[in-house]
Amino acid sequence: MKIVYFAGLRRRIGVGEEIVEPPAAINSVEALVAWLKTRSPAHKSAFEGCSKLMVAVNQEYADLNAKLAAGDEVAFFPPVTGG
């Protein structure tokens, strides 16, 4: 599974993308986020510090309940703000 991080998430985690193999029980975005938090203190900090996380699965907006499959690409980014 390819994970892509944007903006502040990228800065906090220290990478723009990574290939991961989560356990088979990880079948939703919400479960993936919980699992990613266990990967490192940086992951935990990045995801805990982002209360309004936006996500795309296979380049389509999704929510935390979206189902995942092994070959999916999941992108995380904080909400866009404008001025």
N, C-alpha and C positions, 0 to 999 in steps of 0.2 A: 504494500500500500504506500502510495506517495503522499506525503504530507507537505503542504506549502504554507509558510508563515509570511505575513505581510506587516509592514509598519512597525508599531511598538512591539508586537509579538516577536517579530524577526530580531529586533534589537535585544530584547530580553533573553530569548533563547540562544541567540548567537549564530543561528543558521537560517537560511532562507527556505531550505527544503531538506527533507530526509526521507529515506525509504525505511519503513518499519514493518515488522511482522507481529502484529498484536495477537494475543491468544484468540482461538476460535470463538470464544464466548463474547468477544467484542463485536457486536453486530449493529450498533447504532452510533451516531455522532456523540451522543451524551456519554456512552460507555467508553468511547475512544478518548474523549477529553479526560475522563477520570483515569484512564490507563496512562495517558500521556503525562499527567501530573506526577506519576510515580517514576518517570524516567530520569528526572534530575531535579535538583532544587530550582534551576532556571525555568524548566517547564512548569513546575508547580507555581512559582511566582508569576509567570506570564499569564497562566490561565486563571489564577485566583484574582489577579489584578484587573481582569477584563470582564466587567459585569454584563456588558451588552455585546457579546461575541457574535460575529457574523460568520457564516460558513457557506461554502459551496462544495457540492459533491459532484465530481465529474463536470465541473465548470457550470453548474446550475445552482442557483441559490437554494438552500435547504435549511431546515431547522434542526434542533438537537435531537428530535425523534426520528430523523431520517435513517433509514436502514443502510447498512454498508456491506460490501462484498470485498473479497480479498484484493482484487486488482484496482479498486477505486482510487481516485485522486481526491484528497480532501484539502481544501484551502481554508485557512482561518485568518480573519482580519477584524480589527476593531471597527466600530461603526464610523462611517464617513461623516465629518462635520463640515459645514461650510460657513461662510461669513459674508 
